[in-house]
Amino acid sequence: MLPRAGKEFLVRISFYWKPFFQGRYLLVTNTLSGGGMLALGDSLQQTRERRGDPDRVRDWRRTGRMFVVGCSMGPVLHYWYNWLDKFYVGRALNTVGKKVLVDQLIASPTLGMWYFVGMGVMEGHTLSKGWEEFKDKFWEFYKADWCVWPAAQMINFYFLSPKFRVLYVNTVTLGWDTYLSYLKHRDDGLSAEVVSGCSTKDVHQEATQTAGQTSPLDDNV
């Protein structure tokens, strides 16, 4: 049993946080939590990248872009779950299974496209280039999505109140957000690794071999 002072503290805390899960404030909570967790996931991914390459400089603009795109996803998830709960009412396993399936078939690909295209636009690319990147990485993204989200959404739809759905998704997906950052910026890391892996000695050897291979035309001359 909690002491009286502990109970009073919990009551006071609940007085302050409850408004963030009611009415219009719930939309703000869902929006900011989406941006905050995606930015945190990118920050963790950049920390991981810097361990492999200590000379790599942390890109705060990249983290800022992740925050903006994450915030833009918050309202989409907010209204999507509202519609899903109204269309499929109840917590029966059959109903929950339908919610998970519809979420996987509609919301997951849509949000994946939103992420890659949105990040592309934030980076100064065209919509078509962002769309091409999404198509190139779609199956890798979607297969990983099926490994993570059905189980997570079963818990979401079966146990949680609708007002906590987006916050739950934004919180438990820190690992997923880190993966999204890796998948989006993986090519940048590979390019840097390839450039750093080419030593002066290798370049000199290649140039020497090229110079030593003369063509028959050169010999005749």
N, C-alpha and C positions, 0 to 999 in steps of 0.2 A: 504494500500500500504506500502511496505517495504521501509525504507529510503535507500539512495544510499549506505551508508556504509554497511547496512545489505545485500544488493544484492551482493556487492563485496565480502563479507565474504562467502556467499553461493557459489559463483562462485569459490573461492579459495578452499573451502572444496570439492566441486565436482571434482576439478582438481586432488585432492589427492585420493579420494575414487573410482573414475570411473575405474582406472586400475585394481582394485580388482574384477571387474565384467566383465572383458574382457580376452579372450584368456586363456592362461595357468594359469594366476593369479586367474581366476574364480574357477578352480579346487582346488587351495590352499585355497581360501576363504571357499569353501564348505567343505573341509576336516577339517580345523581348527574350523570352527563354529560348525560342528557336534560334535567334541570332546569336545569343550568348553561348549556347552549347556548340554551335557550328564553329564559332570563332575559337572556342576553347579546344575543340578537336583539331583545328588547324594548328594551333599553338603547340599542342602535343606532338603533332606530326613533324613540325619544323624542328622541335627539340630532338626528335629521333633522327632527322636528316643531318643535323649539325653534329651528332655523335659520329656519324660516318664520315663527315667532312667538316672538321673543326674550323676551316677557313670560310665556311658558308655563312653569310650574313642573314640574320633574321629579317624576313620581309613583313613588316607591319601593315603595309598596304594590302598585301595578300590576305592577311587576317581580317582587315577591315572589309574587304570585298566579301569574304565568307560571312561576316556578321550581317552585312546588308542583304545578301541572298537568303540567309537564314531567317532574317526578319520578314522578308517577303513571303516566305513559305508559311509563317505562322498563321496569318489569316486564312490561307487556303486550307490548312489542316483544321482550323477552328470550324469553319463552315462545312467542311467535308464530314467531320465527325457528327456535327449537328444533324446533317441530312441522313447520315447512316443510322443514327440512333432513332430517328423518326420513321425511317422506312422499314427497318428491322427492329421491332420492339421486343424487349425481353432479354433474358439471360439463359434461355434454354440452349443446350449444346448445339442443336440444329441451327438455331438463329445465330449464335456466335460463329459457327462454322461458315455460314453464308457471309457474314460480315468480313471475316478474314479473307475469304476467297475474293469477294468484290474488291476489298482493299488492295489485294495483291495484283489483281488484273487491271484495275483502273488507276488507283492512287499511286502505286509504286512507279510504274512507267512514266506517269505524268510528272511526278515530282522529280524523277531522275532527269527528264528532259528540262524541267524548270531549272534545275541546279546547273547543268552543263551549259545551257544556252544563257542563263543569267550570268554565270561567271564569265562566259565569253564576252558578253556585252560589257560587263564591268571592266574587263581587261582591254577594251577598245576594239574587239573584233566584231565582225558582222554577225547577224543572226544565222546566216547560212553556214558560217564557219563553226559556230557553236553547235548547230544541228549536226554537222558532219562529225564533230568530236563525240557527240552523244551517240550517233550511230556506230562509230568505231568501237566505243567502250560499252555499248548497251548490254551485250550478252554477258560479259564479265560482271558488270554491275548487277544485272538482273538475277544471275545465278547466285551471287552472294546474298542478294536481297531475300531470296527464297530460303536460304539457310538460316537467316537471322529472324525475319519478321513474323512468320506465321506463329511461332511459339510465343514471341513477345506480345503479339496482338491478341492471342487467346487469353493471356493474363489480363490485358487491357480491357477487353470487351466483357470478360466474365466476372472480374472481381472489382473493377474500379467504377466510381461514379463518373458520368459523362463529363462533368466539369473538370476532372483531373486528367482526361485522356491526352490532350496535347502536351501538358507538362510532363506526364509520364513518358511519352514518346521522346520528348526533347531531353529528358534526364537520362534514361537508360540507354540512349543511343550515342553516348560519348565515344565508345569504341567505333561505332558505325560512322560517326562524323569524322573521326580520325582516318578511317578507311577512305571515305569520300575525298578527303584532302589529298591522301596519297594517290588515289586513282586520277584525280584531276591534274595534279602537278608532277606526276611520275616522269613524264617526258623531260621536264626541265632538269630533274635530278640525273637522268640518264645522260643527257647532253653534257652536263657539267662533269660527270664521271668519265665520259669518253675523252673529253678535252684534257682533263687532268691526268689521264692514264697515258697520254702520248708524251713520252720523255724526249729530251733533246737528242739523246743517244739513238733512240729508235728512228727519229727523223733523219739523223746523219747517216745511219746505216742504209736506210731506204734510198737516200739521195746518192750514196756511193754505188749501190747496186744498180741503180738506174743509169748512172754515168758510165758504168763498166759494160753495159749491154749495148753495144753499137750495132747498128743495122748493116746488112750487106751493102747497101748503097753508100754508107759512110766509108766502108773498107775500100770499095772501088775507087772512091774519090781520093 
